[in-house]
Amino acid sequence: MKDDISALGGIRILELSRLLPGGLATQMLGDLGADVIKVEQPGIGDYTRAFPPMGKQDSGFFLVGNRNKRSITVDLKSGPGKEIVHRLAKECDVVVEGFRPGVADRLGVGYEALKKINPGIIYCSISGFGQTGPYRDIPGHDMNYLGITGMLQLTSRPGMGPQVPGPLIADIGGGTMMAVFGILAALIARQKTGKGQFVDVSMTDGSIHFMHSHASHYLVAGEEPMGGVHRVAGGSMPYNIYQCADGKYLTLGIIEDHFWQRLRKTLRRDDLPEDPFPPREEMERAKTILTEIFLSKARDEWVKILWENDLPAGPVNSFAEAFSDPQMMAREMLLHVDHPVEGKIPQIGFPVKFSETPGKITRHPPVLGEHTDEILQSLGYSAEEIDSLKKEKTV
């Protein structure tokens, strides 16, 4: 029998963040075995605990993004509270915070302060625009950052303005994923150098990397990619979304010529152009033909036909369909965990599979302050000192 080894076993992470990007990043690291200690405001906690929809006590938003953590409540504005964080930092490998630039420093828990206590600390700050530049102090959220990168331009269609995208691309793609990448790289670097470092994650910087294929058109050819016009932004008929007879939609993802010729043969429509990316007028005519064709059968019937002919296509699923999809089930992308208050709660599965060190759920999303006594005791606080901190509302 193999030893039960986790990829990040022995790594301790101190989470000072609120809201989505930092919390989801530390959950992913916790899934890989890191011991995550989440510091929350007494009586309130992470703001996402109150975001709808609500469970019995905490919100679904919080419960799906905070497993594999321990929660301690600490008033960061108090002297004794700052001392608790300093003691924790001395025992931790990584700190993750999501305050606006400068706030952590004012609270006395910024990188420079914690580096003096623990020179090997890896300190990851996640913010909208990063710690430098003229926008560093401007408040913002996901859509603001996407607008800066030019991404929202690609959500438009001819005659229509930009649309609000559904997924939180900047928060998760630009923030969470880049933070995980940065932290893991810094941990590897520390193994080589013995030194910690500051990791500055900008959700805007991270988001612009999602524009790679579109940006190449501008950077190399000087072309401005537009939604509904650019090849992979709704402007081409072989790479688009079509409604079917039952009102549901399917995706067609054809870029290569051989797939396009196969589709023409499968549909038995010689009136479709031979070139998958013809001039604009012919493109619009072909799009009209495909629209009429796909309206002739139900979505799942079309998907079956297209897949049987080895064509890149698929359903536009609802969330109910997505979480019951055979592929999602086979990949265990829906899991469950028992919670002391909420009961059995669903969880999104692990995004990366490892043969030797798989992700695991070892802790339910914590009740606010659930591990306060346990963590303080591990730092050397006596029962009397803990009682005093509670009376002073430091924890």
N, C-alpha and C positions, 0 to 999 in steps of 0.2 A: 504493500500500500504506500502511495506517495505521501511525503510529508505535506501538511497543509500549508503551502507557501503562497503568500500574496505578493503581487508585484511591488506594492508600496508599503509592505509590512515594516514597521519600525519608523516610518515617517510620520511626524506629528504636524498638523496644520492648525493654525489659529485663524479663524474666520471672523473678521470685523465688518463684513459687508452686510448690506441689506438688499432687498429686491432680487432681481433675477440673475444677472450675469455672474456675480461672485458666488452666490449660493449654489447655482447649478454646477459651476466649475469645481467647487469643493466636494459636492456630491459625487461627481465623476471620479475624483481622486479618492474619495472614501470608498467607492465601489471597488477600487483596486487595492484596498487594504490600509490606506492611510487613516490615522486616528485624527478625526476632525473635531475640534472644539469650537463651537459656535457661540460667540459672545453676543448677547442680546440685551436690549434695554429693559430694565425691571418694569414689570406690569404691562408692557406693550409688546416687546419682542420685535422680531423682523416684521416690517410693515406688511409683508405678504401674508402674514397669518390672518389678516382681516379682509383680504381681497375675496370677492365672491368668485365662484360659488362656495358656500360654507358647508363644512361637515358638522359634526356635533359640537366641536370647539374651535378647530382651526380650519382654514380654507383649503380647498383642493389645490389651489395654486402653491401653497406652502408644502402640503403633504407630498406632492409629486416631485418637489425639488429639494428635499432636505433629509433624505434617509442617510443612514450610516454616519450620523453625527451625534455628539453630545452637546447639550445646551447648558450654558451658565449665564445667569443674568448679572450684569455689572453696569453700574453707573459710571461711564467713562469721564464724566465731568467732575467727579469727586476725586480727591487725593487718594483715599484708600482704593477706589476703583482703578485708578491708573496704576497703583502698586500691584494689584492683582494681575493686570495685563502684562506688566513688566516681568512678573514672576513666570507667567505663562510663556512669554516670548523667550525667556531663558531656556525653557524646556522644549521649544518648538523648532522645527526645521524651516517652516514656511509660514508667512503671514499673508493673508489676502484681505484687501480692503477696497471698498467702492465709494468712499466719500468724494466730494468735490475736491479738486486739488487744493492743498493747504490745510484742510480741516484736520486731518490726522496729526499733522505737525502741531497745530494749535492745541490739540487735546493731549499732546505729549506722548503719542503712540505712533509717530511717523517713523520713517526708515532710519533717519539719523539718530533718533533717540534709542530705538531698539537695537541698532547695530552696535552701540556702545555696550549694551547688555549681552548681546550674542553676535559676535563678529561674523559667524557663519550663516546668519539668517538670510533667507531668500524672501524678499518683500515684494509682493505683486500688487500694484495699484491699478484698478480698472476704472477708467473714466470715459466720458463721452469724446473729448477731443485730445486727451493726453495731458501730461504735466507741463508741456511747453507750447509755445505758439500763441497767437493773438486771441484764439477762441477758448483757451484753457479754462477760463472762469465763467463762460457762458453756460447756463443750464440747458439741458436738453434730454430728449428721449429718442427711442429707436428711429422714428420717422425723420426727426431732425438730422440725424447723422446720415441716413440714407439719401436725403436731399442734397447734402453737401457733396457726396461722392458722385452724383450724377445718376445714381441707380433709379431714382423715381422717374426719370425721363423715359426709362424703358418700360414703365407700366402704362404709358399712354397709348392711345390709338389715334389714327388720323381723325381730326375733328374733335378730339376729346383731350382733356387735360390729364395730368398724372393721377393715378389711383393709389389709394392706401393699400399697401401689400398686406396680406394676411399674416404670414409668419413674422416673428420678431427677428429679422435677419441681423441687424446690428447688435442687438443684445446677445444673442446666442452665437451667431457665426463670428461677428466681430469682437465680442467680449468674452463669452464663456470659452469657446474653442481656442482662441488665441491665448487666453490666460493659462489654460491647461498645457498647451504647447510650450509657452514660455516658462512655466514652472518646471516642467519635466526637463527642458533643455538646461535650465539653471541648476537643477539637481545633478545632472550628468556632469556639468562643468565643475561643480563643487567637488565631485569625486576626483577630478583631475587636479584642481588647483587648491582645494581646501578653503576656498573663499566663497562667501555668500555674495549676493548682489541685488540691485533694485531692478524690478521688471515693470516697465511702464507700458500698460496696455490701453490703447485708444480704440474705442468701438468704431470710430470713423476710419482710422488706419486699417483696422481689420476688415471692415466692410468693403473697402475699395479693392481688396484682393478678389472679391467675388465678381469683379468687373473685368477680370483678366481678358477673356475672349473678346468682349466688346471694346475694351480700351485699346486693344491692338489695332482695331480699325482706325481709331483716331490718331494714336501715337505713330503709326507707320504710314497710313494712307491719308490722314487728315480728314477722314470721313466722320461725321457726327452720327453715331448710332441712335435711332429713334424707335420707340415702341410701336409695334404694328407695321414697321417698315424693315427693320433689321431682320436677318434670316432667322435667328433664334429668339426673337422677341415679338413673335406674332406676325411678322411680315411675309412669311412664306407659306404656301399651302401644304407642303409635305411635312412641315414642322409646326403643328398647330393643334387646336382643340376643336372638336366637332360635336354637335348635339345629335342624339340618336332618336329613334321613333318613340321610345318610352320617356323622353324628356331628360334622360341622363346623358352624360358626356363621356367621350373617350379622347385619349391623347394619341396623336400621330407624331412620331419622332424621327422622321426620315431626313438624313443629311446626305448619305452616300448614294451615288447613282445606281448601284446594283440593287439597293432596296427599292428605289423608286421604280425601276423597271419591273421588279417583282410585284409591286403593288398594282401597276398598270395591268399586268398579266392576271393577277388575282381578281381584280375588279372587271376584267375583260372590257376595258375602256380605252380603245385606241385614240379616242378624241382628246385624251389627256396629253399634254405636251411631252415630248421625249426628254426635254431638259427639265430637271426638277426645280431649277431656279431660273425660269424664263424672264423676259422683260416684264415690267410692271403690269401692263395691260393684259398680257396673256396669263400672268400669275393670278390676277383677279378673276379672270374667266375660269381658270382651273379650280380656284378656290370655290367658286359658285357650283361647279360640277360636283366636287367632293362633298360640299354641304348637302346637296340634294341626294347624293348616293347614301351617305351615312344616316340620313333621316328615314331611310327605307327599312331599317331593321333595329331591333333593340340593342342597347349597348353591349350586354354580355354576349349576344349572338355575334356581333361584329368582332369583339375581342377574341372570341374563340376562333373565328375564321382567320383573323390576322395572325394570331399566334401559331395556328396550324401551318401557316405559310411562312413562318420564320420572319415575321415583320416586327419592327420596333413600334409597339402600340400598347395601350393599356387603359384601364378604367380610371375615370376621375371619381375616386371613392369619397363617400361621406366618412365622418369619423367612426360611425358605427361599422361601416364596411371595412375601414382601414384596420381597426383593432380586432376584426374577426377574419381578416384576409389570411388565406392559407400560408402565404410566404411569411407574413408577420408572425403568425403563430409558430411556424416551424423555426423561426429565428428567435423565439421567446422574447418578442418585443413587448409583451404584456405580462407583467408579473404581479404578485400580490404579497402583502406583508401584514402581519397582525399588529394592531396598534392598541394600546391600553385604553384609549378613549374612543377612537373612531371605529374600532373593530377591524375587519378585514378590508384593507384599502388597496386599490390598484396602483401599479407603478409602471412607468415606461422602462423597458428592458435596457440592457447594456449595449451601447453603440458599437463596441469593438469586442471581438471574440479572441481569446487567448488559449492556446493549447495547454500551457503549463500553469498560468497564473490568471484564471478567469475572474471576472468581476463577481462579487457576491453581495447579497443584502444581509448584513449582520446586525443592523440596528434599525428600528422603525424611526420615522421622522420624530424628533424629540418633542415632548410636551415642553412648553416654555419653562426654562430653568430646571428641568428635570434632573440634571446632573450637577447642579451647583454645589451641593454639599460634597459629593464625590470628588469633584475637581479641586475644590478648595482644600480638602483633606490631603489630596496628593501633593499640593503645594506646601504643605506643612502647617496649615491653619488649624488651630485647636477648635474643639466644639464650642468653647466659650467665645473665641474670636469670631467664629461663624455666626453665632447668635447675635453678637454685637453688630456685625456687618448687616445682618438682616434688620435689626432694630433701627439702624441708621439709614436703611433703604439704599445701601450701597449695592446690595445684591438682591 
